[in-house]
Amino acid sequence: MKELTIRKNDAGQRLDRFLSKAVPLLPESLLQKYIRIKRVKLNGKGAKRDTRLNEGDTLSLYINDEFFEKPTEDNAWLKIGTPKLTIVYEDENILLADKKPGVLCHAAGEWDFNTLINNIKAYLHEKGEWDPKAEHSFAPSLCNRIDRNTGGIVIAAKNAEALRIMDEKIRLREIDKRYLAAIHGVMSPTSGTLENYIWKDAKNNRVYVSDKPTKGAKTAATRYRTLAVKGGDSLVECELLTGRTHQIRAQFSNAGHPLLGDGKYGRDKDKDGQQLYSYKLRFAFATDAGVLDYLNGREFSVEKPDFAKNFFEN
């Protein structure tokens, strides 16, 4: 139990709003519950959430110590409360999550708790599969990342061995990932491979494409095939033969067919981001996969996003 005395600068605030600042890691749902069941006492008595605090008031907080910690990227998962996840597949070693557009894989810049990895940590802690107090160094980790405004399948490792193996398989390109993209115009030819060079401007978080070797640039290759054409736009399936930042977006823009909704590399910006989705994943191990060998040859996919379905509707 912790006691707090309300000082002059905190007086006049609602009880629940004061608590959200005083106990920053406490999820909103728990905060409201603790007020309701009187685990928060004002001057020794229960109080309503909208009670205004006065200078000199005493708050008795029957709240676990971890919620009083200083917020960091490592403990941000505590703030989640009820995890929000769409799980494609899960076993004792890995979890495949369908990340929705607009969700960050990890916090970017300022402290942010509502990320994909924090929802996964909260979910596994809730299930009793991960206890950070018992672990010396390991925490559930993402093996791959997807841009904030791109949706699709992300792999999470539940243990250190799975993380080591998955990192190696990704490095060796033994995981086949397919994307759906809606682009302006029609590719010619309708199927083929985009091959050029990409260099990254980290300061501005964008990449540039060159058709000739350029200092600092890396080779980039994307295999594509057109699935449907509607209203002068196309739905294409893309296979990444290399894994460069913003590869699909930048290469199709360079080819004169930017993605719909892509304000960075294209001609229009959509509030929901570019129309790109990592919808299919296949484990194609060519080398030993140790404890994950059972996954070899297995394929997982998610329901086609709305922008893809639109190409097949009248």
Steps between C-alpha positions, in 0.01 A plus 500: 500500500623849414377830640503826311422845638336742260700821468396840373595434137292178490190641668186540290563196278258211464609190690526278191698757299742556786556125534571459128796738548610378843493132399589522128530126435160413643261403215190717474272201552677405826508860616122529473453154657724581798305819569172308476603217737661748744863400454544875473392682817467874544552607862433140607179457300397395151438776248349544156727539200390860434560616860704822503814486713585763761836609635590284801286200394659159558475224242560139610581287194476122525672448165788268405845658516589435133238752386689777682821442301631766265361425151759350265487301179562182704205540737257678267303176451361542853288789370321280244227356721302277262725402205370564149638236265393313191686170525555304179690211659655419837695217660747467787778669303354765271198719443386643166304822537299686236616859557244757396597817308569789735650281772870535580707185541722678754489844658651766274656799670285602796375242751204313355334204669239387246736318261477152354783360712350643821163343423678167443690532829178583687323207334775248589523634855124468537523136379778429750751421224733791577604633839745791471589468869624145443695580181852637522523639148244354255173665404265399216635660183394573144703323231389728218346844475243667278460873440244677718251549215552157346306204638579132507661202666772561758695218667560513877733265686394374842843377607867569432557188290207577270625858463850385408373256238247740348759776475727258315224382264407857415867582435529197269171597328341165585163659576285584199285810551237619252340843489190639336532851358258727317684714246419779258482381141590163348846347505661410170572216492222395736740260676873529550776610736600852601877514543698810591689664787372665818674732740353627826477853634466415869457863606184541293390135529470440128689317228605581146516269199764497230508282189880506511743405778539793738736554794332380818209337313404134534345273240123463520280248324123449513313237299142597414194376317180685419191341657230741384445832323213735579437864415849540360667377821650160573521251784839329501653225709861570597774267615800658665823350367693749714388680813570871472321780685183614317606275211162434339380858537817653358548254213146528368520878526825492304325287238234768461230307687498620864278337758154642559491709817878540521575864575875449541585325173178553309258765387229470766485461875233303680423526871523119518839494325621328187305205362751229584454184704730211592230236464684169462802334659664165432782335693738362238797377703792379290725451803451345845236681705553324831197523730306680225546233234132402533409830333682419176266512201211647695320800353285758676285776356249762610176613344557734209474867606206710380706678235577163339140379518387814319675383183269197480172678572267625227 
